[in-house]
Amino acid sequence: MIAGLRPYPSYQDSGVEWLGDLPTHWTLRRTKTVLLERSSKGFPNQPLLAATQTRGVVRKEHYENRTVLALRDLHLLKLVHKGDFVISLRSFQGGLECARHQGIISPAYTVLYPRDERNRAYLSLVFKSKPYIDNLRLFVTGIRQGQSIDYAKLSRSPLPCPPLTEQEAIARFLDHVDRRIQRTITAKEKRIALLEEQKKAIIHQAVTGQIDVRTGKPYPAYKQSGVAWFGRVPAHWGVRRLRTLASVTTGGRDTVDRHDEGTYPFFVRSQTVERINSWSFDGEAVLTAGDGVGVGRVFHYAKGKFDFHQRVYKFSDFGDVLGRYFFHYIRASLRFEVMQGTAKSTVDSLRLPRLRGFPVAVPSPADQSSIANFLDAYAARMDKRLDNVRYGICLLREYRTRLIADVVTGKLDVREAAAALPDTAPV
């Protein structure tokens, strides 16, 4: 269906840079003749709203990110009806947002609604299309954090206006395609989650001795480790505290730029230790995200230095433990230790004495080498598979962005394709 799309039979020069040529039967209208501005105030009992680039205008209580609640002068906030369009302070980056709920929002925002309700579905696609968003940058005023869109100027800018029946066909077609693409993306995201769980499980089994990586089977004999969350270990392994195996240091109170040319230096961020793999680090060094606990290896240094401060721990000077093995071990196991005795999903601070007392399973040198070699290769293979799936998602999103842009600006004719769609929306 998508592969069979063709341009319209004839075009005319729109005279508008972001639109280019338009189908000859389309018209151009100034924004202010298509939209009306809503400036109603005095509704303090309405729910507070937040404008988001990915979810539209939603109730602030449902917004996942932390925002500052406006608890004073609620009567000064603007009323927004469900289906209204909102120009927020970030609209020049993500387009005009459509309200999913009725409520009140910042008086600094511009609230708009279509003169003709039948234009709403098509306009919502135009306002989130890449060409239109690029065009919005021409109407930005202010600098840096004070940037906003000058609606007085934007209101005089032209909008494409296909016939109403064609607007309905465009909205119906793109809704159908978006559902298909989103189903595929969701399936790929589930595959990523499964692969990541598989990767973590294999790494954990290897570094805790549940399997012998050389045979793929359990070791011949086991003993109790003495660590509640750990359970048993192979009979010829030891269990020692981290302070007896390696040096653990922190940058202290003052931020210091450190050079480190060690073969396997790596760091743990102590500010937030998380259960899930969502940790990131914005310093100058490039770190790999840890599996739930913020452990990362330093691969290279920007301008030859690393910002080593009090919320970063460094491991070095290994004795009876191979650095490569320990890297995999701590990434797979630290979260179990730090989450003991708490139901929270994060630990606010990982103190140095506790970290130094972290129990470490210590295999024989031969086992350590085998485990490290196996996991280096295994992690590389799994990361490649994960990257391929993520790349597929990126391609799908790019394709959807380009398709929407081409359809709403008249570069592709979807009338026949929309007419051939089933009457019921795909599940």
C-alpha positions in Angstrom: 0.0 0.0 0.0 2.7 2.5 0.9 5.0 1.4 -1.9 2.3 2.3 -4.4 2.0 6.0 -3.4 2.6 8.5 -6.2 2.8 12.3 -6.4 -0.3 14.3 -7.4 -0.9 14.8 -11.2 0.0 18.5 -11.2 1.6 21.1 -8.9 2.0 24.8 -8.4 4.7 26.8 -6.7 3.5 27.7 -3.3 6.0 30.5 -2.8 6.6 29.2 0.7 10.0 27.7 1.4 9.0 25.0 3.8 6.2 23.8 1.6 7.7 24.0 -1.9 5.3 22.9 -4.7 1.7 22.2 -3.7 -1.0 20.2 -5.6 -2.8 22.7 -7.9 -6.1 22.2 -6.2 -4.8 22.9 -2.7 -5.0 26.4 -1.2 -2.9 28.5 1.2 -4.5 30.4 4.1 -3.0 32.6 6.8 -2.8 30.8 10.1 -5.1 33.4 11.8 -7.9 32.6 9.3 -7.7 28.9 10.2 -7.1 29.2 14.0 -8.6 31.3 16.8 -6.9 32.3 20.0 -8.3 31.3 23.3 -7.5 33.6 26.3 -10.0 32.5 28.9 -8.9 32.9 32.5 -10.5 32.6 35.9 -10.9 28.8 36.2 -8.7 28.0 39.3 -10.5 24.7 40.0 -9.6 23.2 36.6 -6.7 20.6 36.6 -3.2 21.9 35.9 -1.7 20.9 32.6 1.8 20.4 31.2 2.9 20.8 27.6 5.2 17.9 26.5 6.8 17.3 23.1 6.1 13.6 23.0 2.7 13.2 24.7 1.0 16.5 23.9 -0.7 18.6 26.6 -1.4 16.3 29.5 -2.4 16.6 33.2 0.6 17.7 35.2 -0.1 15.0 37.8 0.4 12.4 35.0 3.6 13.9 33.7 6.5 11.7 34.5 9.2 14.3 34.7 9.5 16.5 37.7 7.9 19.9 37.2 7.2 22.8 39.5 3.5 23.0 40.4 1.9 26.5 40.1 0.0 26.7 43.3 -0.6 30.5 43.4 -2.7 32.8 41.2 -4.4 29.9 39.5 -7.1 32.2 38.3 -4.5 33.8 36.0 -3.8 30.6 34.1 -5.3 30.0 30.6 -8.1 27.6 30.0 -7.4 24.8 27.5 -10.1 22.7 26.0 -9.5 19.1 24.9 -8.3 19.2 21.3 -6.9 22.8 21.5 -3.4 23.5 20.2 -0.8 25.0 22.5 2.3 27.0 21.7 4.7 26.4 24.6 8.2 27.7 25.3 9.6 24.6 23.5 7.3 24.4 20.5 10.0 25.7 18.2 11.8 22.4 18.9 8.8 20.0 18.8 5.9 21.7 17.1 2.5 22.8 18.4 1.1 20.5 21.1 -2.5 19.1 21.0 -4.3 19.0 24.4 -5.4 15.5 25.5 -7.3 16.9 28.5 -9.1 20.1 29.6 -7.4 22.2 32.2 -5.4 25.3 32.8 -1.9 26.2 31.7 0.8 28.9 31.9 -0.4 32.4 30.7 2.9 32.6 28.8 1.6 29.9 26.4 -0.7 30.6 23.4 -3.8 28.5 23.2 -5.4 28.0 19.7 -8.4 26.2 18.3 -9.6 25.6 14.7 -12.4 27.7 13.3 -13.7 24.6 11.6 -13.5 21.5 13.8 -13.1 19.4 10.6 -9.6 20.8 10.2 -8.4 19.5 13.6 -7.0 16.1 12.6 -5.1 17.3 9.6 -3.7 20.4 11.4 -2.5 18.2 14.3 -0.4 16.3 11.7 0.9 19.5 10.1 1.9 21.0 13.4 4.1 18.0 14.4 5.6 17.5 10.9 9.3 18.2 10.5 9.0 20.9 7.8 6.6 22.9 9.9 8.8 22.6 13.0 11.8 23.8 11.0 9.6 26.7 9.8 8.8 27.7 13.4 12.4 28.6 14.1 11.8 31.7 11.9 9.4 33.0 14.4 11.5 32.5 17.6 12.2 35.6 19.7 14.5 35.9 22.8 17.8 34.1 23.5 18.6 30.8 25.2 16.1 29.9 28.0 14.0 33.0 27.2 13.1 31.8 23.6 9.5 31.8 22.6 7.4 31.9 19.4 6.1 35.3 18.3 2.5 34.3 17.5 1.7 37.8 16.1 4.1 37.0 13.3 3.3 33.3 13.0 -0.4 34.1 12.7 0.3 35.8 9.4 2.2 32.8 8.0 0.5 30.5 5.4 -0.8 27.0 6.0 -1.6 24.4 3.4 -5.3 23.7 3.1 -6.4 20.6 1.1 -10.1 20.1 0.5 -11.9 18.8 3.6 -12.5 15.3 2.1 -8.8 15.1 1.4 -7.8 16.2 4.9 -9.9 13.4 6.2 -8.2 10.9 3.8 -4.8 12.1 4.9 -5.6 11.8 8.6 -7.1 8.4 8.2 -4.2 7.1 6.1 -1.5 8.4 8.4 -3.3 7.1 11.5 -3.4 3.6 9.9 0.3 3.7 9.0 1.3 5.0 12.4 -0.5 2.2 14.1 1.3 -0.4 11.9 4.7 1.2 12.6 4.0 1.5 16.3 3.1 -2.1 16.5 6.4 -3.0 14.9 8.3 -0.7 17.2 6.6 -2.1 20.2 7.6 -5.7 19.1 11.2 -4.6 18.6 11.2 -2.9 22.1 10.0 -6.1 23.7 12.8 -8.0 21.9 15.3 -5.5 23.3 14.0 -6.1 26.8 14.2 -9.8 26.4 17.7 -9.7 25.0 18.9 -7.4 27.8 17.3 -9.7 30.4 19.1 -12.7 28.7 22.4 -10.9 28.7 22.1 -10.0 32.4 21.1 -13.5 33.3 24.0 -15.1 31.5 26.6 -12.7 32.9 25.2 -13.1 36.5 25.3 -16.9 36.2 28.9 -16.8 34.9 30.3 -14.5 37.6 28.5 -16.2 40.5 29.5 -19.7 39.4 26.0 -21.0 38.5 27.5 -22.2 35.3 31.0 -23.2 34.1 31.4 -21.1 30.9 33.8 -23.8 29.5 31.1 -26.5 29.5 27.8 -24.6 29.9 27.0 -26.8 32.9 27.2 -26.3 36.7 30.5 -26.9 38.4 31.0 -30.4 40.0 30.7 -29.2 43.7 29.4 -26.2 45.6 29.5 -24.7 49.1 27.6 -22.0 50.9 29.0 -18.5 50.4 27.9 -17.0 53.7 26.2 -14.1 51.8 22.4 -14.1 52.0 21.7 -12.8 48.5 24.5 -14.8 47.0 23.7 -18.4 48.1 26.2 -21.0 47.1 29.5 -20.8 45.1 31.7 -23.5 43.5 33.6 -25.4 46.1 37.0 -24.2 44.9 36.0 -20.5 44.8 36.6 -18.1 47.6 34.5 -15.1 48.9 36.3 -12.0 50.0 35.6 -8.4 50.8 36.4 -5.8 48.2 38.9 -4.0 50.4 41.2 -7.0 50.4 41.2 -7.3 46.6 41.5 -3.8 45.1 42.0 -0.1 45.9 38.8 1.9 46.0 39.1 5.7 45.9 36.9 8.7 45.3 37.7 12.2 44.1 36.8 13.7 47.5 35.0 17.0 47.9 36.8 18.9 45.2 36.5 18.1 41.5 39.9 17.2 40.2 40.9 16.4 36.6 42.8 13.1 36.8 44.9 11.2 34.2 44.8 7.5 34.3 46.5 5.2 31.8 45.6 2.0 33.5 44.5 -1.0 31.4 41.2 -1.5 33.1 40.2 1.5 35.3 36.5 1.8 35.9 34.2 3.7 38.1 30.9 3.5 40.0 28.7 6.6 40.4 27.6 6.8 44.0 24.9 9.5 43.8 22.2 7.2 42.5 22.3 3.4 42.4 19.4 2.1 40.4 17.7 -1.3 39.8 17.1 -0.7 36.1 19.6 0.0 33.3 18.9 3.7 32.9 22.1 5.3 34.4 24.0 7.9 32.4 27.0 10.1 33.0 27.5 13.5 31.6 31.2 14.0 32.4 34.1 14.3 30.0 35.0 10.6 30.1 32.9 8.1 28.0 31.5 5.4 30.2 29.4 2.4 29.4 26.1 2.3 31.3 26.1 -0.2 34.1 23.5 -3.0 34.4 21.4 -1.2 37.0 24.1 0.2 39.3 26.0 2.8 37.3 29.2 0.9 36.7 31.2 2.0 33.6 34.6 1.4 32.1 36.6 4.5 30.9 37.3 3.9 27.2 38.9 7.2 26.4 39.3 10.7 27.8 38.2 14.0 26.2 41.3 16.2 26.0 43.2 13.6 28.0 41.5 14.1 31.4 38.7 12.7 33.5 36.5 14.6 35.9 37.0 12.6 39.1 34.8 13.9 41.9 33.1 12.8 45.1 30.3 11.0 43.4 32.6 8.8 41.4 34.6 5.8 42.8 37.6 4.4 41.1 38.8 0.7 41.3 42.5 0.0 40.7 45.5 -2.0 42.1 43.9 -5.4 41.8 45.6 -8.2 43.7 44.1 -11.7 43.5 41.3 -10.7 41.1 41.5 -10.1 37.4 40.3 -6.6 36.5 38.3 -7.8 33.5 36.5 -10.5 35.6 35.8 -8.0 38.4 34.3 -5.5 35.9 31.7 -8.0 34.8 31.1 -9.2 38.4 30.4 -5.9 40.0 28.2 -4.8 37.1 26.1 -7.9 37.6 26.1 -8.1 41.4 26.4 -4.7 43.1 22.7 -4.0 42.8 21.8 -7.0 45.0 24.1 -5.8 47.8 23.1 -2.2 47.8 19.4 -2.9 47.7 19.4 -5.2 50.7 16.9 -4.0 53.4 15.2 -1.4 51.2 12.1 -1.5 49.0 13.2 1.7 47.2 14.2 1.5 43.5 17.2 3.8 44.2 19.8 4.3 46.9 20.6 7.9 47.5 24.2 7.5 48.4 26.6 4.6 48.2 29.1 5.2 51.0 32.8 4.2 50.7 32.9 1.9 53.8 29.9 -0.1 52.5 31.5 -0.4 49.0 34.8 -1.6 50.5 32.9 -4.3 52.3 31.2 -5.6 49.2 31.5 -9.4 49.0 33.3 -10.7 45.9 33.3 -14.3 44.6 36.9 -15.1 43.7 37.3 -18.0 41.3 40.7 -19.5 40.6 42.9 -17.5 38.2 42.1 -19.9 35.4 38.4 -19.6 36.0 38.6 -15.8 36.1 40.4 -15.7 32.8 37.9 -18.1 31.2 34.9 -16.1 32.5 36.4 -12.8 31.4 37.2 -14.0 27.9 33.7 -15.6 27.6 31.9 -12.5 28.8 33.9 -10.1 26.7 33.0 -12.0 23.6 29.4 -12.7 24.7 28.7 -9.1 25.7 30.1 -7.9 22.3 27.8 -10.3 20.4 24.7 -9.3 22.4 25.5 -5.6 22.1 25.7 -6.0 18.4 22.3 -7.7 18.3 20.8 -5.0 20.5 22.3 -2.3 18.3 20.8 -3.9 15.2 17.3 -3.9 16.7 17.7 -0.3 18.0 18.9 0.8 14.6 15.8 -0.8 13.1 13.6 1.2 15.4 15.5 4.4 14.4 14.9 3.6 10.7 11.1 3.1 11.4 10.9 6.4 13.2 12.8 8.2 10.5 10.5 6.7 7.9 7.4 7.7 9.7 8.7 11.3 10.1 9.5 11.5 6.4 6.2 10.0 5.3 4.1 12.4 7.4 6.1 15.3 6.0 5.6 14.2 2.4 1.8 13.5 2.9 0.8 16.7 4.8 2.7 18.9 2.3 1.2 17.2 -0.7 4.3 15.4 -2.0 2.4 12.1 -2.0 -1.2 11.4 -3.0 -2.9 9.1 -0.4 -6.5 9.4 -1.6 -6.8 6.0 -3.2 -4.8 4.3 -0.4 -7.1 5.8 2.2 -10.2 4.7 0.3 -9.0 1.1 0.3 -8.4 1.0 4.0 -10.7 -1.3 6.1 -13.6 0.4 8.0 -12.3 -0.7 11.4 -9.0 0.5 12.8 -6.3 -2.2 13.2 -5.9 -3.6 16.7 
